[in-house]
Amino acid sequence: MAKILVTMPDDFLQKVDGLALNEQRSRSELIREALKTYMRKISATQIKQAPKNAELLEKLIG
């Protein structure tokens, strides 16, 4: 598994650590899950917007 370096404000990191502690998870596990959730949300939004985007594109090039 690759390691990365992420910079965030100290107060935000304290909130992340508090949440991880409350959920009995590691900081890394919590951040991975948050990113997976975000990626699923973005993907679902893009799928919903695809027909509208295609229609706008047709208007622009048609």
Secondary structure as GFF3:
##gff-version 3
##sequence-region A 1 62
A	DSSP	alpha_helix	10	22	.	.	.	ID=ss1
A	DSSP	alpha_helix	27	61	.	.	.	ID=ss2
###
